[in-house]
């Protein structure tokens, strides 16, 4: 039902107001002349204050004219008021039916509250459409990322069951690597989802982060060396307040990103503090990231259109999620020599986030 009841109520209210004002003027006129005749008869201008026939005609015509004018004004006003409300109602119905492109129109922008209602509805509809599209994109991306390792595992296991492959150590290691890849994908999805919902728990504490970084660099020395990359450590801090496991996870993601995408050459890890802000950065030797893509590198499953490198597209999203959980941010910028610097920054007074 459109807002017919409200429109009728507005019209009836305006007519009642007009009739009430007319009656009020007539009755108060009677009261005024009565008091005048009662207490100051010597100054009364006539013998009687009762209206004559023409005066009654004039009063009735005046009252009817006031009622007609009130009705016309009320109809016009109700149309102005109800246009945005009806538009919002129609938009809500279309949203309920699954049409996420539904938007309302405000009509008269002079109606501040009604216009604000329309604007808020349109913002809500846009956010709902965006979230739905993001959810569909995430579902498709997750299915795509899971398909490859699951297909490989299925093929290998079927081959082993049918005797196509020999059950030797090499086969089991290949299977194990696929399982580890699945486990990493699941962990990355868990971290990003917890961060998006505000439930990524931290255990911030003073930690010798320099030693943690050195241990991680030593562990990744051989994989990076196979990619033609060498690590350079510039660690200016010894003790840092953070969650060492999460920061280590973020650093691992940055180094893995450099191994997969960067050119052969030095990869520098720098740990410093500026104005109470801790900064952990990883700088590679290129080929760099286009300026148009720098704002998207920390978005899950977003990759350069021409990228053929392996990976789930979640690593940098995990870095950004861990940075936000620490009350900081992740950034990306091109270096003067054509490389890329990824920086994870967070305040030194980081506190433990609620689980």
N, C-alpha and C positions, 0 to 999 in steps of 0.2 A: 504494500500500500504506500503510495506517495504521500507526502505530508499534507493531505487535504484537510485533515482535522485541525492541524495547526493553522493553516490558512484561514479556515472558517472561524477559528477562535480569535485570530487577529482582527478579522473584519467585524465580528460581533462585539469584540471589546472596544474597538474604535467607535462603532455606532452607539454602544452603551455610554461611552464617555461623552459623545456629542449630545445625546439625549439628556444625560445627567447634567451637563453644563447648562443646557437650555432650561431645564426644569429648575435648576438652582437659581438661575437669573430671574425667572418668573416668580418663584416663591419668595426669594429675598426681596424682590421689588414689592410684592404684596406686604411683606413684613415691614419694609421701610415706610411705605405709605400709610400703613395702619398705625405705626408708632407716631408718625408725623401728625396724622389726624387726631390721634388720641391725646397727645401731650402739647402740641403747638397748633391747635385748630385755627388760631387767628392768622397764621402765616400759610395755611394750606391753600394752594393755588386753585382748587375747584371744590365742588360739592361732594364729589365721590371719586374714589380711586378704582372702582370696578371697571374692567375693560368693556368696551362696546363691541358690536358685531364686527366692524372692520378691524378693530384691534385684535380680536380673536383670530380673524382670518390671517392677519399679519403674523401673529405668534405661531399659528399652525404652519404657515408657509415657511417661516424662518426655521422652525424645528425640523421640518421635512428636508429643507435645503441643507441644514447642518448634518442631518443623517446621511443624505446622499453624498455630500462632500466627504464625510468621514469614511463612508464605504469605499468611495473611489480611491482615497488616499491609502486606506488600509489594503485594498487589493494591490495597488502598485507597490506598497511597502512589502507586503507578504511575498510578492513575486521576486523582489530583489533579495529578500532574506532566504527564501526557499530554494532559489536557483542553485546556490552552492551546496545547500544541504541535500537537495535531491540528487545533485551530481555525485556527492560523496556516497549516498545510499546506493546509487547505481554502480559506482565503482566498487563498493564492498560486495555487492552481489556478483559482479563479474570476477572479483578476486576469489570469492567462495566457489565459483564454478571453474576455477583454474586458469582464468585469463589474467596472467601477471602483468600484461601491458596496460591494464585499466588505469586511467588517471581521471581526476576530477577537475572541473573548471570552476573558477571563482566568480566569473561574471563581473560584478561591481567590486572593484578593489577598495572602494571607500568603506565597505563593511569590514572593519578590521578583524573582529573575532572570527567571522565566517571565512574570510580570506586566509587567516592563520590556520583554521581547521582544514581547509582545502590543501594548503601547503604542507601541513603535517601529514595528511593522508597520502599525498603524492610522494613525500619522502619515505614514508613507511612502505608504500607499494614498490618504490624503486629499490629500497634495501631488501625487501622480500624477493624481488625478482633477481637481484644480484646474488643473494645468498643461495637461491635455488639453482641459478646457473653455475655458481661456484661448486655447489654440492654435486651437480651432475658432472662437472669437469673433474672434480676429485674422484668420483666413483669410476669414471672412465680411465683416468690416469692410474689409479691404484690397480684396476683390473689389467691395464696394459703392463705395468711394472711387474705384477705377479705372474703374468702369463708366461714370460720367457723362462724364469727359473723353474716354474712348475712343469712346463713342457719338457725342459731338459731332464729334470728329475724323473718324470714319467717315462720318457724314452729310454733313459739309462737303466732304470729299474726293470722296465719291460724287457730290454735287451739282456740284462742279467738273468731274469727269470726264464727266458727262452733260450739261453745259452749262446746268444749272439756275441756277448762280451764276456771275457774271462774275469772271474771275480778276484782280481789282483789288487794290490795296494794302490796303483794308479787310478783305477776306477773308483775305489772308495774315497780317495782324496778329491776326485772331481765332484763326487756326490756331496762330500762334506763342504766343499767350497760353495756349492749352490745353496746348501742349507744355511751356511754362514751369511751368504748374501741375503737370503730371505729373512734371517734373524735381524740383520742390520736394517733392512727395509721396515720391518715391523717396529723396531725400536725407534727409528726416525719418525715414523708415523705417530707413535705414541707420544714422543716428545713434542712434536708440533701440535697435536691435538690437545694435550694437557696445557700447553702454553696458550693456545687460542681460548680455552675455557677458563684460564686463570688458575689452574690447579697444578702447575708444574712446581713441585716442592724443591726447596734448596736447603743446603746445610752450610750457610756462610760461616766461615771461621778463618782465623789467621793461619796461613799456610805458606810453606816455603815453595812458592810456585816456580821459582827458578829451577829447583831440583826436579820438579815434576816435568817441566818442559824439556830439560836435558834428557831425562829418561825416555820421554816420548820420541824425541829426536833420534836417539840412539836406536830405538825400536824400528823407526821408519827409514833408517839410513839406507838399507839395501833396496827396498822398493823404489825410493826416490833415485838412487844411483842407477837402477835399471832404466829409469826414464831420462837419464842424463842430467839429473839435477843434484845439486849439492846444497846442504844446509849451512846457513850462516846465522849464528846466534848473537843477538845484541840485547842482553838481559840486564837492564839497569836496576831492577828491583829484586830484593831477596824475599821479603815477606809481603804477602798480599791478602787482603780480606776477600774471600770468595768461596764458592763451592768448587773444590778442586776437581771432583769427578765431572761436573758439568762443563767447566772451563776446558778440561782435558778433552772432553767429547767434542767441544766446539773447535778446538785447535786441531784435533784429528780430522774433522770434516774439512777444515781449511787446507790442511796439507794434502788430503786426498784429492781435493778439488784442484790443487796445483799440480799434483802428479798426473791427473787425467787430462787437464786442459792446457797447462802452461808449456812453454817451450823449454828445451834443455837449457840449463844455466843455473845460476845461484837462486836459492829461495831463502829469503831472510825472515827470521822470526825476531820480533822486537817487543820487549816488555818495558813499559815506561809509565810515568804518572805525571799528569799536568793538571794543576789547579784542583787537586783532590780527585781526579778522574783517572782510573787505571785504564791503560790502553795496551791491548795485545794485538799485534798486527802481523800479517803474513804477506810478504811482497815477492812476486814472481818476476820473471824476465820477459813476459809477453805471452801471447800476442796482444793482450789488452782487451778491454770490453768497450764496445761502442757506447757513446754517451746516452743514446736512446734506450739502451738495455740496462744501464746501471741501476735504474729504479726498480727493475724487475728481478734482479739476480737473487734476491732473498725471498722471492715468492715461490711457494712449493710447486714443483713440476714445471716451472718455467725455464726454458732453455733457448739459446739462440737458434733461429730457424735453420741455420746451416750446420749446427753442431752434430757431429757423428760420434762423439766420445761416449763411452759407456757411463752408466750411473743412473740413479733414480731421479735426479733433479730435486732431491730433498735435503742434500747436505747443507747448502747455504741457508735454507729455511730453518734447519735445526740451529745453526749459528745465531740467526736473528732471534729465534725463540728463547735461546739461553740468555742472550743479551738482555732481552726485555724482562725475563724473569729476575735478572740481577738489578733491574731498574735502569738499565743502560740501553744501548742501541748498537747495531751493526751497520757499517758503512763500506762503500766501495768507491775507489777513485783511481784514475789513471795516473801513472808516474811519468815524470818528464822523459825517461828513457823508453817509454812504450810498454812498460809492464803494468801490473795491477796490484794495488794494495788493498787488502781486506783488513778492516780494523774492527775489533770487538772492544767496546768501551763500557765501563760501569763505574759507579761511584765507590769510593773507598769505604763509605759507611753502609755498605750493603748489609741487609738484614735477612734473616731466614724467612722465606715465603711460607705461607700456610699450606699444609698438605691438602 
